[in-house]
C-alpha cells in the first residue's frame, strides 16, 4: 500500500504509513539538525545494517544523486529503500532484512 503522508506526496513507493514513519525515524537519526538531507557516508552505515554491499550502495546513490552533491533527501532515501526492498525480493534474499535493520536501529 502506498503511504498517504502528505509530506511524501510525490514519492512513488509501496510502504505503509507506519513503514514510512519508521524510515523517517532512521533518516532523522542521521539528520539531527533536520536539514532534510543525510550524507552518503550515513547511507553506507544504514546499508551496512541491512547487510548490503558498499558497491551496491554506490550504485544506488549514483542513480539517486546524479548531481553528486554527496547528500540524499528523504524522498531519495525512500526511493533507495524501495529499490533495495525490490532487489531483496527479486534476489530471494532475506525478506525480513528491512524489519531487522529497523529493529537493530532502535525502532
C-alpha positions, 0 to 999 in steps of 0.5 A: 500500500502506498503511504498517504503522508502528505509530506511524501506526496510525490514519492512513488513507493509501496510502504505503509504509513507506519513503514514510512514513519519508521524510515523517517525515524532512521533518516532523522537519526542521521539528520539531527539538525533536520536539514532534510538531507543525510550524507552518503557516508550515513547511507553506507552505515544504514546499508551496512545494517541491512547487510548490503554491499558498499558497491551496491550502495554506490550504485544506488546513490549514483542513480539517486544523486546524479548531481553528486552533491554527496547528500540524499533527501528523504524522498531519495532515501525512500526511493533507495529503500524501495529499490533495495526492498525490490532487489531483496525480493527479486534476489530471494534474499532475506525478506525480513532484512528491512524489519531487522535493520529497523529493529537493530536501529532502535525502532 
